[in-house]
Amino acid sequence: MVKSQATKDMPRLELMGIQENLKDSDYEEIKRFRESFNPDEMGFSGRKEGV
């Protein structure tokens, strides 16, 4: 699983919970979620997979 700098220390279960909450979200909810992160921390962490 590729993680961002913002999620690199989150446990897998927490990430799965976020994904579950967002899967039925509308565009505005997803936009608010994305904007809640610092853009400078959105780089990838670790090995690249599935590129």
C-alpha positions in Angstrom: 0.0 0.0 0.0 1.4 3.4 -1.0 1.1 5.9 1.8 1.5 9.7 1.9 3.7 11.6 4.3 0.4 12.5 6.1 -0.6 8.8 6.5 2.7 7.0 6.8 2.3 6.5 10.5 -1.4 5.5 10.5 -2.2 1.9 11.3 -3.7 -0.1 8.4 -7.1 -0.4 10.2 -7.4 3.4 10.6 -6.6 3.9 6.8 -9.3 1.3 6.0 -11.8 3.2 8.1 -11.0 6.4 6.3 -11.5 4.7 2.9 -14.8 3.2 4.1 -16.0 6.6 5.2 -15.1 8.2 1.9 -16.3 5.6 -0.5 -19.9 6.9 -0.4 -19.0 10.6 0.0 -20.0 13.2 -2.6 -17.5 15.5 -4.3 -17.7 18.3 -1.7 -17.1 16.0 1.2 -14.0 14.5 -0.5 -12.8 18.0 -1.4 -13.1 19.1 2.3 -11.2 15.9 3.3 -8.4 16.6 0.8 -8.1 20.2 1.9 -7.7 19.1 5.6 -4.2 17.9 4.8 -1.1 20.1 4.4 -0.1 20.0 0.7 3.6 20.0 1.7 3.1 16.6 3.4 1.3 14.9 0.5 4.4 13.4 -1.0 4.6 9.6 -1.1 6.4 7.7 1.6 8.3 4.4 1.0 8.4 2.2 -2.1 6.3 3.0 -5.1 3.8 0.3 -6.0 1.3 -0.1 -8.9 2.5 2.9 -10.8 
